[in-house]
Amino acid sequence: MPEPRESAKSRLLWSIAGIGLIGAGVLLLLSGPRTISASALIPYQPDLANGEVMFNAGGCASCHAAPAKGKACDDPKSGNRLDLAGGRCLRTGFGTFYAPNISPDRESGIGSWSELDFVTAMLRGVSPSGEHYYPAFPYTSYQRMPLEDVRDLKAYLDTLPAVRSKRTEHELSFPYSIRWGLGFWKLLYLDGETFAPDPAKSDEVNRGAYLVEGPGHCAECHTPRDSFGGLIADRSLAGAPAPEGKGRTPNLTPHKSGLADWSLLDIAYALKSGFTPEFDVLGSTMAKVQENMARLGDADRRAIAAYLKSVPAIESRKRETPPQ
């Protein structure tokens, strides 16, 4: 006898529900946080001097040092550069992001974080509680750093003053306020690969490449982004709309619309002094970057310059617009 219509309908609904649950499970699996295994952290004696180099190359103070007293959160002026209480803001087309406290304070900073917590945040963009971090925290660049450099950075941060502060939540509109969706974003833009030197390049150029692509995260501001907020790889360092939507970041490639007329020594000197070959000064947010670069050694600034002179020359495009 034929199956009753209601029974067949019920079985169909249950089948659809089952497929839906399986699909939801797959989506959750794909978008879930991926962390660093504790077994990756073999016994290691941190190098505090190298940690300080990573701190300066990464410009940590530029974002995480508290704004100067009485100044707005987006004012480039800060007080003590080692007062890492956070609170600075970045206004973008996705919303406003607030830099957190990364001082060793145990309640409002990262003083209670384990080394594994810190490494996972830097290299995978995942918080100690298992949440995805927004890529305003440039972990897509920091993922290039080897574990030793990240561990050295954590050890150096632990030597700085612990500062208490109040956390300010990001102000993001829907759908950017849904963190689990970042798991899919990471599938596109977070490959988990550590920087690999190019055997065809000199040690100096490879050192510069690492500093630019890894801790220095220069591409995060100087490369245009697609509609999802990911960097457009074939236009790396060619200049872009400023992340905060005001003006543009310059072209850092050796194209005539970029650094073609700058010598290697011009670039290295600008990073040290803040002066361009035309005796102008580096301004806006680049002034803060330069302050950090000035604390690097001459060899590292020269390496950065050598790398920038070696990358493909790409013409600037003035019509590129920031994602909305």
Long-range contacts (C-beta under 8 A, 24 or more apart in sequence): 28-180, 30-183, 30-184, 30-187, 31-180, 31-181, 31-182, 31-183, 31-184, 31-187, 32-183, 33-124, 33-126, 33-130, 33-131, 33-132, 33-183, 34-124, 34-126, 34-186, 34-192, 35-120, 35-124, 35-126, 35-130, 36-116, 36-119, 36-120, 36-123, 36-124, 38-116, 40-119, 40-147, 41-115, 41-116, 41-119, 41-147, 41-151, 44-148, 44-151, 46-151, 46-152, 46-154, 46-155, 46-156, 47-148, 47-152, 47-155, 48-152, 48-155, 48-156, 48-159, 50-148, 50-149, 50-152, 51-152, 51-153, 51-154, 51-155, 51-156, 51-157, 52-156, 53-296, 53-297, 53-300, 54-145, 54-149, 54-150, 54-152, 54-153, 54-156, 54-215, 55-153, 55-156, 55-157, 56-292, 56-293, 56-295, 56-296, 57-211, 57-215, 57-216, 57-292, 57-293, 57-296, 57-300, 58-142, 58-153, 58-215, 58-216, 58-217, 58-292, 59-216, 59-217, 59-288, 59-289, 59-292, 60-84, 60-102, 60-157, 61-288, 61-292, 62-285, 62-288, 62-289, 62-291, 62-292, 63-88, 63-90, 63-99, 64-88, 64-99, 64-100, 64-101, 64-102, 66-163, 66-165, 73-98, 73-168, 74-244, 76-284, 76-285, 76-287, 76-288, 78-288, 81-291, 82-160, 82-161, 83-161, 83-163, 84-109, 84-157, 84-160, 84-163, 85-109, 85-163, 85-164, 85-165, 86-165, 86-167, 86-168, 87-165, 87-168, 89-168, 90-136, 90-243, 90-244, 91-244, 91-245, 92-136, 92-243, 92-244, 92-245, 92-322, 93-245, 93-322, 93-323, 93-324, 94-172, 94-173, 94-176, 94-229, 94-323, 95-170, 95-171, 95-172, 95-173, 95-176, 95-177, 96-170, 96-171, 96-172, 97-134, 97-136, 97-170, 97-172, 98-167, 98-168, 98-169, 98-170, 100-167, 101-163, 101-165, 101-167, 102-157, 103-157, 103-160, 103-161, 103-162, 103-163, 103-165, 104-157, 104-158, 104-160, 104-161, 104-162, 105-162, 105-163, 105-164, 105-165, 106-162, 107-164, 108-163, 108-164, 108-165, 108-166, 108-167, 109-162, 109-163, 109-165, 110-157, 111-158, 111-162, 113-154, 115-151, 115-154, 118-150, 118-153, 118-154, 119-147, 119-150, 119-151, 119-154, 122-150, 122-153, 123-147, 123-150, 123-192, 124-190, 124-192, 125-182, 125-186, 125-190, 131-179, 132-179, 132-180, 132-182, 132-183, 132-186, 133-182, 134-170, 134-172, 134-179, 134-182, 135-182, 135-185, 135-189, 135-229, 138-217, 138-220, 139-190, 140-189, 140-190, 140-220, 140-231, 141-213, 141-214, 141-215, 141-216, 141-217, 141-219, 141-220, 142-214, 142-215, 142-217, 143-190, 143-191, 143-192, 143-193, 143-194, 144-193, 144-194, 144-195, 144-210, 144-213, 144-214, 145-194, 145-195, 145-214, 145-215, 146-194, 146-195, 149-214, 149-215, 185-228, 185-229, 185-230, 188-228, 188-230, 189-230, 189-231, 201-310, 202-306, 204-299, 204-302, 204-303, 204-306, 205-303, 205-306, 205-307, 205-310, 206-307, 207-299, 207-300, 207-303, 207-307, 208-300, 208-302, 208-303, 208-304, 208-305, 208-306, 208-307, 208-308, 208-310, 209-307, 211-300, 211-303, 211-304, 211-307, 212-237, 212-304, 212-307, 212-308, 216-304, 218-252, 221-249, 221-285, 222-249, 222-250, 222-251, 222-252, 224-317, 224-320, 225-322, 225-323, 226-323, 227-323, 228-323, 229-323, 235-314, 235-317, 236-311, 236-314, 237-308, 237-311, 237-314, 238-314, 238-315, 238-316, 238-317, 239-316, 239-317, 240-320, 240-322, 241-320, 241-321, 241-322, 242-284, 242-285, 242-322, 243-322, 245-322, 247-284, 248-318, 249-286, 251-314, 251-315, 251-316, 252-308, 252-311, 253-308, 253-311, 253-312, 253-313, 253-314, 254-308, 254-309, 254-310, 254-311, 254-313, 255-313, 255-314, 255-315, 255-316, 256-313, 256-315, 257-315, 257-316, 258-313, 258-314, 258-316, 259-308, 259-309, 260-313, 264-302, 264-305, 264-306, 264-309, 265-305, 266-305, 267-304, 267-305, 267-308, 267-309, 268-298, 268-301, 268-302, 268-304, 268-305, 271-296, 271-301, 271-304, 271-305, 272-298, 272-301
